[in-house]
Amino acid sequence: MPLSEHEQKLLEQLEKQLHEDDPKFANTMGSDPIRSWSTRHVIIGVLGAIAGILLLLVGVSLQQIFVGVLGFVVMGAGVYFATLRGAAFGKTRKAKAGKSKSKSSFMSNLEERWDERRRDDN
């Protein structure tokens, strides 16, 4: 069931307020997860996973347990690195002055909108 125009406006306002209150969380929970992935991390991670697979195969063919385990670890690290989001590296969170004030207004806005929506439904 699609959202009404009023509900879409409320959702956009909530998203905007979330980005202002906690941009790191908002970016983590963004609607487009592909956008926040770093292409460089994906490429390096995939290359690392391939190198790990090759090292694992070499370890198995030479019957060297240590080389095989090392290949498995490299492969796992490559997959992990490829799936990391770009926002996880090097970005610091900036503290806002008056955050509690904006949060209280945010909650009061939510309560007002909820009450308004309930009145509109009746």
N, C-alpha and C positions, 0 to 999 in steps of 0.2 A: 504494500500500500504506500503510494508516494506521499511525501510530506506536503502539507499545505504551504502556501506562500508565507504565512505568518510563522509557521514552525521553521521554515528554511531561514528566515531572517533571524529568529532566535538562535538557531544553531550557528549561524555565521557570527553573531555577536558573542556567543559562548566561546567559539574558536578564537576569535580575536582577543578576548579577555584572557584566555588560557595562554596564548602566545605572549601577552604582556606580563602575566604573573610568573610563569615558569617556562621560558623559551626552550630550555634543554629538554624538559619533559614533553613539551608540545612537539618538538622536532622528532623525539623518539617515537611518539605516538602519531606521527603525521599520517595523512591519508595516502601518501605516495611513498612507500618504503624504498622503491628502486631509486628514487631521486637522491636519497641520502647515502647511497652506497658509493664508495669510491671505486672508480674503474681501475685505478692503479692497484688497489688492494685486491680486487677480484683477479686481475691478471697475475700478480705476484703469488697469490694464494693458489691459483690453479697450477701455475708452474711448479710451485713447491709440492703440491699434491702429486703431480706427475713424477717429479724427481723422487718423492717418497715411494711411489709405486715401483719405480725402476730399481731403487735401492732395496726394496723388499724382495723383488724378484731375484736380484743378484744374490742377496743373502740366502734365499731358499735354494737357488741353483748351486751355490758354493757350500751349502749346508753350514753356514755360519749364523748361529742364532743371534749374536750381537748385531750383526749387520742387518738382519731381517727386522729385529725389534727397532733398531734405529730408523730403518725405512718406514716402519709403521708410525713411529712418532713424528717423523718429518711429514708424512702424508697427512696425519691428523692435524698437525700444526698448520699446514697449508690450507686445509679445508676451513679450519677455524679462522685463519687470517682472511680468507676470501669472503667469509660471511660476516665479518665485522663491518659495522657502518662507519662511514667516514667521520661522523660527528663524534665518535669515541676518542679521536686523537687530537690533541693540541688545542682544544677549545675550552676556554675557561668560562665559568658561570659568573656573571656580574650581579652583585647584590644590589637591590633597589632600596632606596630610602623610602620609608612610608609604605612598606609592603603590607603591613597589617591593616592599614587604613584602606588600601585598595582591595584587600581580601574581604574586609567587612562590607564594603560597598558591593563587591562582587556577589557575596552571599545575599545581601538584601535585594539586589537586582534579580537574582535567581528566584527568591521567594516572591517578589512582586510579579514576576512573569508567570510563575506557577499559579498564583492566585488568579491572575488575569485569565490564564488558560482555562482554569476550572470554571470561572464565571462564564466564559464564552461557550463552554461545552454544555452548560445548563440552560 
